Amino acid sequence: QVQLVESGGGLVQAGGSLRLSCTANRDTSDCSGWAWYRRYQETGRERVAVTISDGYTVYTDSVKGRFTLLRDNEKKVLYLQMNDLKPEDTAVYFCNVDCVRTRGDDYWGRGTLVAISS
């Protein structure tokens, strides 16, 4: 069973930066996708960024040029570097690892709160 733990959330002013980390307790290099999602209080969940096994990474339009997803296989950590933060980035951020093809399951962390003040 893969367990994911997010960290790095907090309260920052608009224009600031945060780096989120998602640490896995086991190797997930055989899985097919690693992603960050966020959940807004009113509107539900949105995928922020996803990287697949060949390294291709996709970002949602609202974060392009501001957020960067990085994966460190050796350390079993997935990062989300967030720059030029805006109040609309306020949400709970979750990491996800898609292991459906190889293990028949995908895994979620419990989330970390990011709050941006104007």
MDAnalysis code that builds the backbone (N, CA, C; Angstrom):
import MDAnalysis as mda
import numpy as np

u = mda.Universe.empty(354, n_residues=118, atom_resindex=np.repeat(np.arange(118), 3), trajectory=True)
u.add_TopologyAttr("name", ["N", "CA", "C"] * 118)
u.add_TopologyAttr("resid", np.arange(1, 119))
u.add_TopologyAttr("resname", ["GLN", "VAL", "GLN", "LEU", "VAL", "GLU", "SER", "GLY", "GLY", "GLY", "LEU", "VAL", "GLN", "ALA", "GLY", "GLY", "SER", "LEU", "ARG", "LEU", "SER", "CYS", "THR", "ALA", "ASN", "ARG", "ASP", "THR", "SER", "ASP", "CYS", "SER", "GLY", "TRP", "ALA", "TRP", "TYR", "ARG", "ARG", "TYR", "GLN", "GLU", "THR", "GLY", "ARG", "GLU", "ARG", "VAL", "ALA", "VAL", "THR", "ILE", "SER", "ASP", "GLY", "TYR", "THR", "VAL", "TYR", "THR", "ASP", "SER", "VAL", "LYS", "GLY", "ARG", "PHE", "THR", "LEU", "LEU", "ARG", "ASP", "ASN", "GLU", "LYS", "LYS", "VAL", "LEU", "TYR", "LEU", "GLN", "MET", "ASN", "ASP", "LEU", "LYS", "PRO", "GLU", "ASP", "THR", "ALA", "VAL", "TYR", "PHE", "CYS", "ASN", "VAL", "ASP", "CYS", "VAL", "ARG", "THR", "ARG", "GLY", "ASP", "ASP", "TYR", "TRP", "GLY", "ARG", "GLY", "THR", "LEU", "VAL", "ALA", "ILE", "SER", "SER"])
u.atoms.positions = np.array([
    [0.840, -1.186, 0.000],
    [0.000, 0.000, 0.000],
    [0.883, 1.247, 0.000],
    [0.615, 2.127, -0.941],
    [1.377, 3.368, -1.026],
    [0.697, 4.424, -0.167],
    [1.445, 5.078, 0.658],
    [0.946, 6.215, 1.433],
    [1.655, 7.471, 0.982],
    [0.875, 8.515, 0.795],
    [1.393, 9.795, 0.324],
    [1.135, 10.853, 1.387],
    [2.144, 11.655, 1.671],
    [2.013, 12.707, 2.670],
    [2.452, 14.026, 2.045],
    [1.518, 14.976, 1.991],
    [1.834, 16.304, 1.472],
    [2.322, 17.214, 2.597],
    [3.158, 18.172, 2.216],
    [3.608, 19.194, 3.156],
    [3.947, 20.452, 2.370],
    [4.154, 21.547, 3.101],
    [4.590, 22.784, 2.468],
    [3.522, 23.827, 2.288],
    [2.278, 23.504, 2.623],
    [1.227, 24.503, 2.506],
    [1.365, 25.584, 3.566],
    [0.568, 26.622, 3.415],
    [0.592, 27.698, 4.390],
    [-0.101, 28.924, 3.867],
    [0.077, 30.020, 4.602],
    [-0.527, 31.308, 4.245],
    [0.565, 32.246, 3.762],
    [0.408, 32.736, 2.541],
    [1.360, 33.708, 2.004],
    [0.593, 34.835, 1.321],
    [1.272, 35.939, 1.114],
    [0.666, 37.070, 0.416],
    [0.706, 36.832, -1.095],
    [-0.197, 37.475, -1.785],
    [-0.197, 37.404, -3.247],
    [1.160, 37.838, -3.788],
    [1.612, 37.096, -4.806],
    [2.926, 37.350, -5.377],
    [4.022, 36.499, -4.770],
    [3.726, 35.839, -3.681],
    [4.716, 35.014, -3.008],
    [4.839, 33.626, -3.623],
    [5.650, 32.796, -2.974],
    [5.926, 31.451, -3.487],
    [5.798, 30.419, -2.376],
    [5.463, 29.216, -2.779],
    [5.468, 28.059, -1.899],
    [5.966, 26.859, -2.691],
    [6.549, 25.913, -1.993],
    [6.889, 24.641, -2.618],
    [6.224, 23.522, -1.836],
    [5.336, 22.826, -2.505],
    [4.672, 21.677, -1.897],
    [5.486, 20.418, -2.159],
    [5.470, 19.518, -1.196],
    [6.124, 18.220, -1.341],
    [5.120, 17.117, -1.081],
    [5.272, 16.032, -1.790],
    [4.455, 14.835, -1.591],
    [5.422, 13.671, -1.489],
    [5.515, 13.088, -0.308],
    [6.470, 12.014, -0.064],
    [5.751, 10.677, 0.005],
    [6.246, 9.717, -0.770],
    [5.681, 8.371, -0.789],
    [6.503, 7.448, 0.113],
    [5.821, 6.486, 0.701],
    [6.530, 5.553, 1.578],
    [7.119, 4.380, 0.803],
    [6.767, 4.263, -0.480],
    [7.269, 3.183, -1.308],
    [7.609, 3.724, -2.691],
    [8.415, 2.950, -3.397],
    [8.754, 3.283, -4.771],
    [7.504, 3.210, -5.646],
    [7.327, 4.233, -6.504],
    [6.186, 4.247, -7.427],
    [6.649, 4.380, -8.874],
    [7.880, 4.036, -9.139],
    [8.429, 4.256, -10.478],
    [7.752, 3.388, -11.539],
    [7.015, 2.337, -11.123],
    [6.313, 1.515, -12.094],
    [4.924, 2.063, -12.429],
    [4.534, 3.128, -11.755],
    [3.212, 3.716, -11.983],
    [3.251, 4.643, -13.196],
    [2.101, 5.082, -13.644],
    [2.042, 5.774, -14.926],
    [1.812, 7.276, -14.847],
    [1.398, 7.779, -13.704],
    [1.145, 9.213, -13.637],
    [1.265, 9.737, -12.227],
    [1.767, 10.965, -12.111],
    [1.951, 11.635, -10.813],
    [1.385, 13.044, -10.961],
    [0.491, 13.407, -10.080],
    [-0.244, 14.651, -10.298],
    [-0.491, 15.399, -8.998],
    [-0.733, 16.679, -9.162],
    [-1.248, 17.526, -8.090],
    [-2.645, 17.976, -8.484],
    [-3.563, 17.886, -7.539],
    [-4.916, 18.396, -7.690],
    [-5.158, 19.437, -6.613],
    [-6.185, 20.244, -6.815],
    [-6.601, 21.141, -5.745],
    [-8.116, 21.132, -5.659],
    [-8.584, 21.358, -4.464],
    [-10.030, 21.377, -4.215],
    [-10.416, 22.719, -3.640],
    [-11.314, 23.368, -4.349],
    [-11.851, 24.639, -3.889],
    [-13.053, 24.367, -2.984],
    [-13.325, 25.328, -2.138],
    [-14.427, 25.136, -1.194],
    [-15.758, 25.056, -1.916],
    [-15.926, 25.856, -2.973],
    [-17.226, 25.936, -3.623],
    [-17.349, 25.065, -4.873],
    [-16.265, 24.947, -5.651],
    [-16.417, 24.434, -7.002],
    [-15.852, 23.044, -7.245],
    [-15.280, 22.403, -6.270],
    [-14.833, 21.044, -6.506],
    [-13.369, 20.931, -6.843],
    [-12.980, 19.825, -7.432],
    [-11.590, 19.473, -7.616],
    [-11.108, 19.777, -9.027],
    [-9.853, 20.216, -9.109],
    [-9.239, 20.534, -10.392],
    [-7.850, 19.910, -10.430],
    [-7.483, 19.329, -11.563],
    [-6.122, 18.836, -11.701],
    [-5.218, 20.017, -12.064],
    [-4.203, 20.241, -11.268],
    [-3.295, 21.366, -11.468],
    [-2.204, 21.001, -12.466],
    [-1.590, 19.837, -12.273],
    [-0.486, 19.417, -13.136],
    [-0.341, 17.917, -13.033],
    [0.106, 17.321, -14.134],
    [0.340, 15.885, -14.147],
    [1.560, 15.596, -14.998],
    [2.369, 14.642, -14.545],
    [3.489, 14.163, -15.341],
    [3.341, 12.658, -15.523],
    [3.677, 12.180, -16.706],
    [3.549, 10.755, -16.976],
    [4.932, 10.135, -17.096],
    [4.976, 8.836, -17.299],
    [6.224, 8.103, -17.156],
    [7.303, 8.512, -18.160],
    [6.923, 9.094, -19.294],
    [7.954, 9.525, -20.250],
    [8.434, 10.944, -19.976],
    [7.929, 11.550, -18.904],
    [8.370, 12.878, -18.512],
    [7.503, 14.010, -19.019],
    [6.536, 13.695, -19.861],
    [5.658, 14.743, -20.395],
    [4.790, 15.296, -19.269],
    [4.714, 16.608, -19.183],
    [3.987, 17.267, -18.089],
    [2.971, 18.245, -18.661],
    [1.801, 18.237, -18.091],
    [0.718, 19.122, -18.527],
    [0.235, 19.936, -17.336],
    [-0.022, 21.214, -17.572],
    [-0.522, 22.117, -16.533],
    [-1.882, 22.655, -16.933],
    [-2.715, 22.909, -15.955],
    [-3.951, 23.607, -16.243],
    [-3.610, 25.050, -16.624],
    [-4.437, 25.643, -17.468],
    [-4.096, 26.947, -18.054],
    [-3.816, 28.022, -17.003],
    [-4.542, 28.000, -15.917],
    [-4.427, 29.091, -14.940],
    [-3.093, 29.113, -14.196],
    [-2.306, 28.031, -14.277],
    [-1.036, 28.001, -13.551],
    [0.173, 27.957, -14.474],
    [-0.045, 27.904, -15.758],
    [1.072, 27.833, -16.711],
    [1.988, 29.043, -16.537],
    [3.281, 28.764, -16.495],
    [4.259, 29.825, -16.322],
    [4.504, 30.210, -14.879],
    [3.660, 29.712, -13.971],
    [3.822, 30.047, -12.546],
    [4.165, 28.821, -11.701],
    [3.631, 27.679, -12.046],
    [3.834, 26.448, -11.268],
    [4.732, 25.493, -12.048],
    [5.529, 24.719, -11.305],
    [6.382, 23.700, -11.911],
    [6.275, 22.414, -11.109],
    [5.989, 21.330, -11.795],
    [5.924, 20.010, -11.167],
    [7.250, 19.302, -11.398],
    [7.808, 18.755, -10.307],
    [9.079, 18.041, -10.396],
    [8.948, 16.715, -9.663],
    [9.589, 15.692, -10.185],
    [9.545, 14.380, -9.542],
    [10.954, 13.899, -9.265],
    [11.216, 13.528, -8.031],
    [12.500, 12.973, -7.624],
    [12.278, 11.506, -7.293],
    [12.618, 10.643, -8.257],
    [12.365, 9.218, -8.055],
    [13.183, 8.633, -6.920],
    [14.422, 9.075, -6.827],
    [15.309, 8.514, -5.806],
    [14.791, 8.802, -4.403],
    [14.299, 10.026, -4.206],
    [13.793, 10.416, -2.892],
    [12.324, 10.069, -2.711],
    [11.669, 9.625, -3.795],
    [10.244, 9.298, -3.761],
    [9.412, 10.520, -3.382],
    [9.760, 11.649, -3.954],
    [9.070, 12.899, -3.643],
    [8.582, 13.557, -4.929],
    [7.376, 14.077, -4.871],
    [6.796, 14.872, -5.948],
    [6.658, 16.293, -5.435],
    [7.149, 17.250, -6.184],
    [7.121, 18.651, -5.770],
    [6.176, 19.460, -6.655],
    [5.674, 20.529, -6.091],
    [4.972, 21.540, -6.876],
    [5.506, 22.895, -6.438],
    [6.343, 23.479, -7.284],
    [6.865, 24.821, -7.022],
    [5.840, 25.826, -7.533],
    [5.382, 26.689, -6.648],
    [4.334, 27.641, -6.994],
    [4.860, 29.052, -6.799],
    [4.932, 29.806, -7.863],
    [5.407, 31.182, -7.832],
    [4.291, 32.136, -8.231],
    [4.479, 33.414, -7.896],
    [3.500, 34.447, -8.242],
    [2.087, 34.005, -7.846],
    [1.946, 33.598, -6.618],
    [0.669, 33.072, -6.157],
    [-0.407, 34.149, -6.138],
    [-1.636, 33.722, -6.409],
    [-2.781, 34.622, -6.480],
    [-3.858, 34.152, -5.506],
    [-4.728, 35.052, -5.074],
    [-5.798, 34.631, -4.154],
    [-6.626, 33.474, -4.702],
    [-6.800, 33.406, -6.007],
    [-7.588, 32.313, -6.600],
    [-6.878, 30.968, -6.562],
    [-5.611, 30.942, -6.124],
    [-4.909, 29.678, -5.926],
    [-5.232, 29.058, -4.563],
    [-5.965, 29.780, -3.743],
    [-6.325, 29.265, -2.422],
    [-7.164, 27.997, -2.556],
    [-6.684, 26.909, -1.961],
    [-7.354, 25.613, -2.071],
    [-6.601, 24.618, -1.205],
    [-7.172, 23.437, -1.067],
    [-6.451, 22.305, -0.489],
    [-5.812, 21.545, -1.656],
    [-4.530, 21.310, -1.558],
    [-3.778, 20.658, -2.623],
    [-3.494, 19.204, -2.246],
    [-3.746, 18.306, -3.201],
    [-3.568, 16.877, -2.999],
    [-2.620, 16.319, -4.050],
    [-1.816, 15.340, -3.665],
    [-1.058, 14.631, -4.680],
    [-1.727, 13.278, -4.960],
    [-1.487, 12.817, -6.158],
    [-2.093, 11.583, -6.634],
    [-1.070, 10.804, -7.440],
    [-1.036, 9.497, -7.239],
    [-0.190, 8.628, -8.044],
    [-1.086, 7.560, -8.678],
    [-1.051, 7.508, -9.992],
    [-1.887, 6.578, -10.756],
    [-1.128, 5.297, -11.012],
    [-1.516, 4.247, -10.301],
    [-0.880, 2.945, -10.480],
    [-1.906, 1.914, -10.953],
    [-2.944, 2.382, -11.629],
    [-4.024, 1.486, -12.029],
    [-3.511, 0.394, -12.965],
    [-2.668, 0.755, -13.913],
    [-2.219, -0.234, -14.914],
    [-1.353, -1.308, -14.291],
    [-0.523, -0.951, -13.334],
    [0.446, -1.903, -12.796],
    [-0.015, -2.547, -11.491],
    [-0.846, -1.831, -10.732],
    [-1.233, -2.345, -9.421],
    [-2.743, -2.359, -9.209],
    [-3.478, -1.817, -10.169],
    [-4.926, -1.823, -10.035],
    [-5.463, -0.801, -9.059],
    [-4.705, 0.244, -8.781],
    [-5.167, 1.222, -7.808],
    [-4.484, 2.554, -8.067],
    [-5.092, 3.618, -7.560],
    [-4.378, 4.891, -7.499],
    [-4.436, 5.390, -6.080],
    [-3.553, 6.300, -5.759],
    [-3.320, 6.683, -4.375],
    [-3.407, 8.197, -4.207],
    [-3.920, 8.591, -3.049],
    [-4.112, 9.999, -2.734],
    [-3.538, 10.319, -1.368],
    [-2.968, 11.533, -1.253],
    [-2.616, 12.037, 0.051],
    [-3.814, 12.699, 0.700],
    [-3.622, 13.214, 1.885],
    [-4.716, 13.851, 2.632],
    [-4.844, 15.338, 2.367],
    [-3.838, 15.907, 1.734],
    [-3.939, 17.298, 1.339],
    [-3.205, 18.259, 2.247],
    [-2.874, 19.404, 1.685],
    [-2.267, 20.499, 2.435],
    [-2.911, 21.797, 1.990],
    [-3.221, 22.660, 2.951],
    [-3.955, 23.891, 2.660],
    [-3.013, 25.000, 2.221],
    [-3.356, 25.614, 1.119],
    [-2.650, 26.791, 0.616],
    [-3.622, 27.960, 0.640],
    [-3.253, 29.032, 1.326],
    [-4.118, 30.209, 1.425],
    [-3.326, 31.439, 1.016],
    [-3.867, 32.187, 0.089],
    [-3.184, 33.358, -0.445],
    [-3.996, 34.602, -0.102],
    [-3.362, 35.538, 0.566],
    [-4.036, 36.779, 0.938],
    [-3.726, 37.869, -0.084],
    [-4.695, 38.726, -0.294],
    [-4.523, 39.801, -1.280],
    [-3.915, 41.031, -0.651],
])
